[in-house]
Amino acid sequence: MPAFSILDLAPVRKGGGIADTFRNSLDLARHAETWGYTRFWLAEHHNMPGIASAATSVLIGFIAAGTKTIRVGSGGIMLPNHSSLVIAEQFGTLATLFPDRIDLGLGRAPGTDGLTARALRRHMNQPAVDFPEQVTELLGYLGPAPPSDKQGQSVRAVPGAGTNVPVWLLGSSTYSAQLAAQLGLPFAFAAHFAPQEMMDAISIYRRYFEPSQYAGQPFVMVGLPVIAAESDEEAQYLSTTSSQRFLKLIRGEPFLLEPPIPSMDGLWSAPERELVASRFHAAIIGGPATVRRKLENFLERTQADEIMIQCEPYDHQARLRSFEIAAEIMKSLVAEAVNG
């Protein structure tokens, strides 16, 4: 049975503040540690008032310092926004401070709008960044330190060289699946916001995977929205917070986490409703029995090695309870599998 982990987008609530978000993220991570979650990942986004994880490496350090055993990492760092050397230094530092607890998930999207992407990438001379080359360069910086040339010079990440921080490739299409297979890296698919190509991407990754020093066999993680509550009705009610967020994303409007509402009727047009529904295609929403049934079906269909759950109810206590229910279900499924 697969491991289970958490993806935190560090959501900023309407009526709250960024400091509240950080406190809630740490509180969630501490609970997740006691509930048996394997990882706690944070994602890089920029110029989004509703997401506070722009300085992803800094926030990873904050969460790792406030926990003891759970793995903490990026889901992900948008590598084209950065120098590979700088990311190697940042994660080499984190891995040195928190040995065997840091993961580095990499994506190639900007994590923002076009204007902000240009502001982030001002240091780059070329309009298009060679993502595979960047990944290979980063892997080199995290591996053994290179030998010096005849002049005694070399470029190395200090800290970073020799830390061998586990690197994952993230994606929402078949492109990253093919690259992860080619490089022999574990692969995480973003079904929490773009589920359409999930099965094709997983199939391609497994079919073309080439064993490497990083992974001897394919390893598939799936980012999955799960909103669990005491009943199906309560979970559907809580899910309207996410529906409102996706609606504003579709409209290109800034968003904060909105309180749940009894119904979305009157807020969206029919085409908008369909677009939001497409984002929720893989979502699992319901009471314990419903979530258990749908999780079993999802795991059977995908054969995922790990599930990374994403959940953003407005109320922090409701969010904690959702992750607690999901953990109870996953541990139950694992126990049943072990006992035959």
Residue pairs with C-beta under 8 A, 6 or more apart in sequence:
1 299
1 330
1 333
1 334
1 337
1 338
2 299
2 304
2 305
2 306
2 307
3 38
3 39
3 305
3 306
3 307
4 36
4 37
4 38
4 306
4 307
4 308
4 309
4 326
4 327
4 330
5 37
5 38
5 39
5 40
5 41
5 71
5 221
5 306
5 307
5 308
5 309
6 28
6 29
6 32
6 37
6 39
6 40
6 41
6 308
6 309
6 310
6 323
7 41
7 42
7 43
7 75
7 192
7 223
7 308
7 309
7 310
8 25
8 28
8 29
8 40
8 41
8 42
8 43
8 53
8 310
9 42
9 43
9 45
9 51
9 53
9 310
9 312
10 21
10 22
10 25
10 42
10 51
10 52
10 53
10 59
11 21
11 50
11 51
11 52
11 257
11 312
12 18
12 20
12 21
12 49
12 50
12 51
12 52
12 256
12 257
13 20
13 21
13 256
13 257
13 314
14 256
14 257
14 258
14 259
14 314
16 257
18 52
21 52
22 52
22 59
22 62
24 316
24 319
25 42
25 59
25 63
26 62
26 63
26 66
26 67
27 316
27 320
28 40
28 316
28 319
28 320
28 323
29 40
29 63
29 66
29 67
29 70
29 72
30 66
30 67
31 320
31 323
31 324
32 40
32 70
32 323
32 327
33 67
33 68
33 69
33 70
35 323
35 324
35 327
35 328
36 327
36 330
36 331
37 70
37 323
37 327
38 70
38 71
38 306
39 70
39 71
39 72
39 73
39 103
39 308
40 63
40 67
40 70
40 71
40 72
40 73
41 72
41 73
41 74
41 75
41 76
41 103
41 105
41 308
42 53
42 56
42 59
42 60
42 63
42 72
42 73
42 74
42 75
43 51
43 53
43 56
43 74
43 75
43 76
43 111
44 53
44 54
44 56
44 74
44 76
44 77
44 78
44 81
44 107
44 111
45 51
45 53
45 54
45 111
45 112
46 54
46 81
46 110
46 111
46 112
46 116
46 120
47 112
47 113
47 115
47 116
48 112
48 254
48 255
49 254
49 255
49 256
50 245
50 254
50 255
50 256
50 257
52 59
53 59
56 74
56 77
57 74
57 77
57 87
57 90
57 91
57 94
60 72
60 73
60 74
60 94
60 102
61 94
61 97
61 98
63 72
64 72
64 94
64 97
64 98
64 101
64 102
65 97
65 98
69 101
70 101
71 101
71 102
71 103
72 98
72 101
72 102
72 103
73 102
73 103
73 104
73 105
73 168
74 103
74 104
74 105
74 106
75 105
75 170
75 188
75 223
75 308
76 104
76 105
76 106
76 107
76 168
76 170
76 188
77 87
77 104
77 105
77 106
77 107
78 106
78 107
78 108
78 109
78 110
78 111
79 87
79 106
79 107
79 108
79 131
79 134
79 135
79 138
80 108
80 110
80 121
80 129
80 131
80 134
81 110
81 111
81 117
81 120
81 121
83 123
84 134
84 135
84 137
84 138
84 141
85 137
85 141
85 155
85 157
87 104
87 138
88 138
88 141
88 142
88 157
88 160
88 161
89 141
89 157
89 158
89 159
89 160
91 102
91 104
91 142
91 160
91 163
91 165
92 141
92 142
92 157
92 158
92 159
92 160
92 161
92 163
92 165
93 159
93 160
94 102
94 165
95 101
95 102
95 159
95 163
95 165
96 159
96 163
102 165
102 166
103 165
103 166
103 168
104 142
104 165
104 166
104 167
104 168
105 167
105 168
105 169
105 170
105 188
106 135
106 138
106 167
106 168
106 169
106 170
107 170
107 171
107 176
108 131
108 171
108 176
110 116
110 117
110 120
110 121
112 120
121 129
131 179
132 179
132 182
132 183
135 167
135 169
135 179
135 183
136 183
138 167
139 167
139 183
139 214
140 146
141 155
141 156
141 157
141 160
141 161
142 157
142 160
142 161
142 162
142 163
142 164
142 165
142 167
143 161
143 162
143 164
144 161
144 162
145 154
145 156
145 161
145 162
146 154
146 155
146 156
146 161
147 154
148 154
166 186
166 214
167 185
167 214
168 180
168 185
168 186
168 187
168 188
168 221
169 176
169 179
169 180
169 183
169 185
169 186
169 187
169 188
170 176
170 187
170 188
170 189
170 190
171 177
171 179
171 180
171 187
171 188
171 189
171 190
171 201
172 189
172 190
172 193
172 194
172 197
172 201
173 194
173 197
173 201
174 197
174 200
174 201
174 204
176 187
176 201
177 187
177 189
177 200
177 201
177 202
177 204
177 205
178 204
178 205
178 208
180 186
180 187
180 205
180 209
181 187
181 204
181 205
181 206
181 207
181 208
181 209
181 210
181 218
182 208
182 210
183 210
183 212
183 214
184 209
184 210
184 211
184 212
184 213
184 214
184 215
185 212
185 214
185 215
186 214
186 215
186 218
186 219
186 220
186 221
187 201
187 202
187 205
187 218
187 219
187 220
187 221
188 220
188 221
188 222
188 223
188 308
189 198
189 201
189 202
189 220
189 221
189 222
189 223
190 223
191 198
191 222
191 223
191 224
191 225
191 282
192 223
192 224
192 225
192 282
192 283
192 308
192 310
193 223
193 279
194 279
195 278
195 279
195 281
195 282
196 278
196 281
198 222
198 282
198 302
199 301
199 302
202 220
202 222
202 302
202 304
205 218
205 220
206 218
206 220
209 217
209 218
211 217
219 305
219 306
220 302
220 303
220 304
220 305
220 306
221 304
221 305
221 306
221 307
221 308
222 282
222 302
222 304
222 306
222 307
222 308
223 308
223 310
224 282
224 283
224 284
224 298
224 307
224 308
224 309
224 310
225 242
225 280
225 282
225 283
225 284
225 285
225 309
225 310
225 311
226 283
226 284
226 285
226 291
226 295
226 309
226 310
226 311
226 322
226 326
227 235
227 238
227 239
227 242
227 283
227 284
227 285
227 286
227 311
227 313
227 322
228 235
228 284
228 285
228 286
228 287
228 288
228 291
228 311
228 321
228 322
228 323
228 325
228 326
228 329
229 235
229 237
229 238
229 286
229 287
229 318
229 321
229 322
229 325
230 287
230 288
230 321
231 287
232 285
232 286
232 287
232 290
234 287
235 285
235 286
235 287
235 290
235 291
235 322
236 285
236 286
237 260
237 262
238 260
238 313
238 314
238 315
238 318
238 322
239 260
239 280
239 283
239 285
240 260
240 261
240 262
240 263
240 264
241 257
241 258
241 259
241 260
241 312
241 313
241 314
242 280
242 312
243 264
243 276
243 280
244 255
244 258
244 261
244 264
244 267
245 255
245 257
245 258
245 312
246 275
246 276
246 279
246 280
247 264
247 267
247 268
247 272
247 276
248 254
248 255
249 255
250 272
250 275
250 276
251 272
257 312
257 314
258 314
259 314
260 313
260 314
261 267
264 273
264 276
268 276
282 298
284 290
284 291
284 294
284 295
284 298
285 291
286 294
288 325
288 328
288 329
291 325
291 326
291 329
292 329
292 332
292 333
295 307
295 326
295 329
295 330
295 333
296 333
298 304
298 307
299 307
299 333
307 330
309 323
309 326
311 319
311 322
311 323
311 326
312 319
313 319
313 322
